[in-house]
Amino acid sequence: MRRIRMGIVGVGIQGEQQLKSFKTIERAEVLAVADSNVKRAREIGEKYNVPRIYPDFQGLAKDPDVEAVSICTPDHLHTEPALAALENNKHLLVEKPLATNVSDAEKIVEEASKRGLKLMVNFSNRWSPPFQLAKDTIEKGEIGRVVNAYARLSDTIYVPTEMIKWSDKTSVLWFLGSHVFDLLRWLFKDEAKRVFGVSRSVVLNSMGIRTPDFYQAIIEFQNGVTAVMENSWILPRGEPFIVDFKMEVFGEKGAIRIDRTHHGSVRIVNDHKMSFPDVYVLPSEKVSMFLKAGLECFVECLIHDSKPPVTGEDGLIVTRVISAIIRSSETGVPLEIG
């Protein structure tokens, strides 16, 4: 049985999650990991029995036995390792966002196209069961023509202050908003025509972290649908969950309401607390079902030489629109999407 030999660049939180997931995919083999934090790379490599450990992405990219590379570095550090992998003729999976500026995203897409290599952007929420159900419901016409939507994906302040150490090199719009906008354009099968963004920088700036507290955006799509998108990094620590993820889609004949934060499928109560175990994690393997599904899809695309369901062009479009929302928030005027 043919197995795809993978290399993972960046073994922080998301890199480790990917590694755990790839380990459960029958037709994938993680051959190598790389991280500039050599101690972390060695720990993760030993923990998951990865045979080859590199102190930098260049070494992994040049490994002749690695067929495909997954980029799990921080948001602002995708471009160099992505281009290095492509220049060494490796197929490429990139964590969202593809890049944090349009020029870099274009370079990655152009290099993959020039070399005839597969390029997929890991917008993993496309495989999340609630959003797949929403997609199916919309396409069956069960709520009629979509009219408008509201989506909120936010984190508690723990994330930019403690969970990640590079929050001032990105923003909540890249970190979370890119997920949401990709879902909206995927659900609507349409592209953004105009955006208007607003942001404020008060709380995190006062703590010495130079990144906006939140973004709110109005997005008009070409077919007339409008969406309000909200992403915040300053929810209070006392929230029951780190992530607050909700979406409402309204049509002529009905509505879809999704709450990914508090699914409520299982409740466990004792004298001290009530908890809601995550039903989207496979209990025997402790991996996300929909993260695994997306990675497995990438592997199958390589096995069968088929087009990835989330292409580099999809990632480039998301980068263009997120960049436009940021510019709109800075100028105070709506921006047309070219």
Beta strands, then each sheet from edge to edge (+ up, - down):
strand 1: 4-9
strand 2: 28-34
strand 3: 52-54
strand 4: 68-71
strand 5: 91-95
strand 6: 119-122
strand 7: 146-155
strand 8: 192-200
strand 9: 214-221
strand 10: 226-232
strand 11: 243-251
strand 12: 255-259
strand 13: 268-269
strand 14: 274-275
strand 15: 281-282
strand 16: 287-288
strand 17: 335-336
sheet 1: 3+ 2+ 1+ 4+ 5+ 6+
sheet 2: 12+ 11- 7+ 10+ 9- 8+ 17-
sheet 3: 13+ 14-
sheet 4: 15+ 16-
end
